[in-house]
Amino acid sequence: MKAFIEWLSDLLKQFFAHVETIDQVDPIEKEIGELRIGLIVGHEKSAQGAVMPAPYRLSEYAYNSEIAQLAKDYAKRIGVTAEIIFRDGIGISGAYKKAKSLGVDCVIELHFNAYNGTVSGTETLCSNEGADKQFANFVHNHVCNVFDRKPGAGDRGVKTLSATDRGGSNVHALPNVPNCLIEGFFGDNPKEAKMALERKEQYAHALIDACVEWANSRMQVNLA
């Protein structure tokens, strides 16, 4: 009888050890159809960030809400999942906690830049973690292609932030899940704003395509 109880105890331990690993599957072990992308809309309805000049008058919050929806619709068409997350009422940390609770494999926070009405370019912000930098480069390159950026001519690069830098709390809010913050263009520049409005679908599609390409690259490394 004692031997039977010990055998049953070992069997149950093996079973529960297996169950505990089910929710810990790395994205590289998933099929692309299981990819889950988090899209955080920057700012909040009550404080909408930078605003495009007349005649456009769209804020970061309004513009990126539309981009997120276009991206989600496109993701669905190609067989992956995109979750839209708003910071309204929950702030930065709350938005990233929600992303984690949704089981996302990667996160992009959507913004656009503003300075003096004449500056242009695309830049992508991330932590100094290797996985974040790798993911950010995929996103950055795809977005640069949409807006015709070249190194030294609109491609402002991928920039790493410490947790205390401006924007650092965003990109450090979700350890162990690759994430970045995209500043696709300078919305206070009329030419940039016009281009961003004309290329909304291409921009939205590029965000999803970047995530899919990133996930594919990780799967290939795992199989090598």
HUBELLIN-V639262 format. One record per residue. N is the residue number from 1. RES is the residue in one small letter. PSI is psi as a letter, one per 20 degrees, with the letter a starting at -180 (999 if undefined). OMEGA is omega in whole degrees, 0 to 359 (* if undefined). Layout:
BEGIN
N_RES_PSI_OMEGA / N_RES_PSI_OMEGA
END
This chain:
BEGIN
1_m_g_179 / 2_k_g_180 / 3_a_h_179 / 4_f_g_180 / 5_i_g_179 / 6_e_g_178 / 7_w_g_180 / 8_l_h_179 / 9_s_g_178 / 10_d_h_180 / 11_l_g_179 / 12_l_h_178 / 13_k_g_179 / 14_q_g_181 / 15_f_g_184 / 16_f_h_175 / 17_a_h_178 / 18_h_g_181 / 19_v_h_182 / 20_e_h_182 / 21_t_i_185 / 22_i_g_183 / 23_d_j_183 / 24_q_k_181 / 25_v_p_179 / 26_d_q_179 / 27_p_h_182 / 28_i_i_180 / 29_e_i_182 / 30_k_q_167 / 31_e_q_181 / 32_i_h_179 / 33_g_i_178 / 34_e_i_182 / 35_l_p_179 / 36_r_o_186 / 37_i_p_175 / 38_g_p_177 / 39_l_o_180 / 40_i_p_178 / 41_v_p_182 / 42_g_q_178 / 43_h_a_183 / 44_e_r_181 / 45_k_h_181 / 46_s_i_180 / 47_a_n_197 / 48_q_j_176 / 49_g_b_181 / 50_a_q_182 / 51_v_p_175 / 52_m_q_179 / 53_p_r_174 / 54_a_q_9 / 55_p_j_189 / 56_y_g_174 / 57_r_k_178 / 58_l_p_177 / 59_s_r_173 / 60_e_g_183 / 61_y_g_183 / 62_a_g_181 / 63_y_g_185 / 64_n_h_171 / 65_s_g_179 / 66_e_g_178 / 67_i_g_180 / 68_a_g_180 / 69_q_g_176 / 70_l_g_180 / 71_a_g_179 / 72_k_g_179 / 73_d_g_180 / 74_y_g_179 / 75_a_g_180 / 76_k_h_182 / 77_r_h_182 / 78_i_j_172 / 79_g_j_173 / 80_v_r_184 / 81_t_p_173 / 82_a_p_179 / 83_e_p_177 / 84_i_p_183 / 85_i_p_178 / 86_f_q_179 / 87_r_i_183 / 88_d_p_175 / 89_g_i_182 / 90_i_i_177 / 91_g_a_183 / 92_i_g_183 / 93_s_h_179 / 94_g_h_179 / 95_a_g_180 / 96_y_h_174 / 97_k_h_178 / 98_k_g_177 / 99_a_g_180 / 100_k_g_181 / 101_s_h_179 / 102_l_i_177 / 103_g_k_181 / 104_v_q_178 / 105_d_i_180 / 106_c_r_183 / 107_v_p_170 / 108_i_p_173 / 109_e_p_189 / 110_l_p_177 / 111_h_r_158 / 112_f_q_187 / 113_n_r_172 / 114_a_q_178 / 115_y_e_183 / 116_n_j_177 / 117_g_i_182 / 118_t_i_183 / 119_v_q_179 / 120_s_r_173 / 121_g_r_179 / 122_t_p_173 / 123_e_q_182 / 124_t_p_184 / 125_l_q_179 / 126_c_r_174 / 127_s_r_179 / 128_n_j_176 / 129_e_p_183 / 130_g_g_181 / 131_a_h_179 / 132_d_g_180 / 133_k_g_179 / 134_q_g_179 / 135_f_g_181 / 136_a_h_179 / 137_n_h_176 / 138_f_g_181 / 139_v_g_183 / 140_h_g_183 / 141_n_g_179 / 142_h_g_181 / 143_v_h_177 / 144_c_h_178 / 145_n_h_180 / 146_v_g_185 / 147_f_j_175 / 148_d_k_179 / 149_r_q_174 / 150_k_q_177 / 151_p_p_181 / 152_g_i_180 / 153_a_m_178 / 154_g_h_176 / 155_d_o_183 / 156_r_i_171 / 157_g_r_173 / 158_v_p_184 / 159_k_p_179 / 160_t_q_182 / 161_l_q_168 / 162_s_r_182 / 163_a_h_182 / 164_t_i_177 / 165_d_r_174 / 166_r_p_184 / 167_g_i_183 / 168_g_h_180 / 169_s_h_178 / 170_n_g_189 / 171_v_i_176 / 172_h_j_187 / 173_a_i_185 / 174_l_m_179 / 175_p_q_175 / 176_n_j_172 / 177_v_o_182 / 178_p_p_182 / 179_n_r_177 / 180_c_r_177 / 181_l_p_184 / 182_i_p_171 / 183_e_n_192 / 184_g_h_186 / 185_f_r_176 / 186_f_o_187 / 187_g_i_179 / 188_d_i_175 / 189_n_o_185 / 190_p_h_180 / 191_k_g_179 / 192_e_g_180 / 193_a_g_180 / 194_k_g_180 / 195_m_g_181 / 196_a_h_178 / 197_l_h_179 / 198_e_h_186 / 199_r_k_183 / 200_k_g_182 / 201_e_g_179 / 202_q_g_179 / 203_y_g_180 / 204_a_g_180 / 205_h_h_182 / 206_a_h_179 / 207_l_g_180 / 208_i_g_180 / 209_d_h_179 / 210_a_g_180 / 211_c_g_179 / 212_v_g_179 / 213_e_g_177 / 214_w_g_181 / 215_a_g_178 / 216_n_g_182 / 217_s_h_180 / 218_r_h_178 / 219_m_g_181 / 220_q_h_178 / 221_v_g_181 / 222_n_h_182 / 223_l_i_184 / 224_a_999_*
END
